[in-house]
Amino acid sequence: MRSTADRIRHALSFELIGILLATPLAAFIFHLHAGDSAVIVIGSATVAMLWNYIYNLGFDKMLQKLRGTTLKTTPIRILHAVLFELGLLTMLMPLIALYLGISLWEALVMDMAFAAFYMVYAFVFNWAYDRVFPLPEWQQNKA
């Protein structure tokens, strides 16, 4: 299982790269002022970073208990990304509506777009992260 330091490195690198990609993209797609886009993306990233740590720790503990390993197959990676985004969507939608002064429906549409972006991004990032920082137990399982 990943150490606390590794989980912190994972969460910080995930969010920093995500902010750099999502801020200009959100400003362009939703016709937001750059400042509003940055507040939404950075605020969302802050919530997401905390959720990321808690969620991944719980998910890995569940995998370890159910499967005896934290090694993720492609279907488990897809489930992992979808469940993460659903939890985050539930937390962020009311905050986005409140900050931008928009309806919950408009916030849902915006948040769904963020979720779609981040779901693909999370899948690619986590796969790459696991390749760059593999756990020793995964090598033992391959043997």
C-alpha positions in Angstrom: 0.0 0.0 0.0 1.2 3.6 -0.6 2.8 5.6 2.2 1.4 8.9 3.5 4.2 10.8 1.8 3.5 9.0 -1.5 -0.2 9.8 -1.2 0.6 13.5 -0.6 2.9 13.6 -3.6 0.1 11.9 -5.7 -2.6 14.3 -4.5 -0.4 17.5 -5.0 0.9 16.5 -8.4 -2.6 15.5 -9.6 -4.1 18.8 -8.5 -1.3 21.1 -9.7 -1.3 19.5 -13.2 -5.1 19.6 -13.2 -5.2 23.3 -12.3 -2.8 24.1 -15.1 -5.0 22.3 -17.6 -8.5 23.1 -16.3 -8.3 26.8 -15.6 -7.9 28.1 -19.1 -10.1 25.4 -20.5 -13.0 26.3 -18.1 -12.6 30.0 -18.9 -12.8 29.3 -22.6 -15.7 26.8 -22.5 -17.9 28.6 -19.9 -17.0 32.1 -21.0 -15.8 32.9 -17.5 -13.5 35.7 -16.5 -10.1 34.3 -15.8 -10.4 35.2 -12.1 -13.7 33.4 -11.7 -12.3 30.4 -13.6 -9.3 30.3 -11.3 -11.4 30.6 -8.1 -13.7 27.8 -9.2 -10.8 25.5 -10.4 -8.5 26.2 -7.4 -11.4 26.0 -4.9 -12.5 22.7 -6.5 -9.0 21.4 -6.5 -8.6 22.1 -2.8 -11.8 20.2 -2.0 -10.7 17.5 -4.5 -7.3 17.2 -2.9 -8.7 16.5 0.5 -11.3 14.1 -1.0 -8.5 12.4 -3.1 -6.5 11.5 0.0 -9.5 10.2 1.9 -11.1 8.4 -1.0 -7.9 6.7 -2.2 -6.9 5.6 1.2 -10.4 4.0 1.7 -10.5 2.5 -1.8 -7.0 0.9 -1.3 -8.0 -0.4 2.1 -11.1 -1.9 0.6 -9.1 -3.4 -2.3 -6.5 -4.9 0.1 -9.3 -6.4 2.2 -11.4 -7.8 -0.7 -8.6 -8.8 -3.2 -5.4 -9.0 -1.1 -3.7 -6.4 -3.3 -4.0 -2.8 -4.3 -3.2 -3.6 -7.9 -6.0 -2.2 -10.1 -7.3 -3.8 -13.2 -8.8 -1.6 -16.0 -12.4 -2.2 -14.8 -11.4 -1.3 -11.2 -9.6 1.8 -12.5 -12.8 2.8 -14.3 -15.0 2.2 -11.2 -12.4 4.1 -9.1 -12.6 7.2 -11.3 -16.4 7.1 -11.6 -17.0 6.8 -7.8 -14.4 9.5 -7.1 -16.1 11.9 -9.4 -19.6 11.2 -8.1 -18.5 12.0 -4.6 -16.8 15.1 -5.7 -19.8 16.2 -7.8 -22.0 16.0 -4.7 -19.7 18.3 -2.7 -18.9 20.9 -5.4 -22.2 21.5 -7.2 -23.7 23.7 -4.4 -20.4 25.6 -3.9 -20.2 26.4 -7.7 -23.8 27.6 -7.8 -23.3 29.8 -4.7 -20.1 31.4 -5.9 -21.2 32.1 -9.5 -24.8 33.0 -8.5 -26.2 30.5 -10.9 -29.0 27.8 -10.6 -28.2 24.4 -9.3 -29.0 23.1 -12.7 -26.4 25.4 -14.4 -23.9 24.4 -11.7 -24.7 20.7 -12.3 -24.0 21.1 -16.1 -20.8 22.9 -15.3 -19.8 20.4 -12.7 -20.6 17.5 -15.0 -18.3 19.0 -17.6 -15.5 19.3 -15.0 -16.3 15.7 -13.9 -16.0 14.4 -17.5 -12.7 16.2 -17.9 -11.3 15.0 -14.6 -12.6 11.5 -15.0 -10.5 11.1 -18.2 -7.7 13.0 -16.6 -7.8 10.9 -13.4 -7.7 7.7 -15.4 -4.7 8.8 -17.5 -2.9 10.4 -14.5 -3.3 7.5 -12.2 -2.2 5.0 -14.8 0.9 7.1 -15.5 1.6 7.6 -11.8 1.4 3.9 -11.1 3.9 3.3 -14.0 6.3 6.0 -12.7 5.9 5.1 -9.0 5.1 1.4 -8.9 4.7 -0.5 -5.6 7.1 -3.4 -4.8 4.1 -5.7 -4.2 3.0 -5.3 -7.8 6.3 -6.8 -9.0 5.8 -9.8 -6.7 2.3 -10.4 -8.1 3.6 -10.4 -11.7 6.2 -13.1 -10.8 
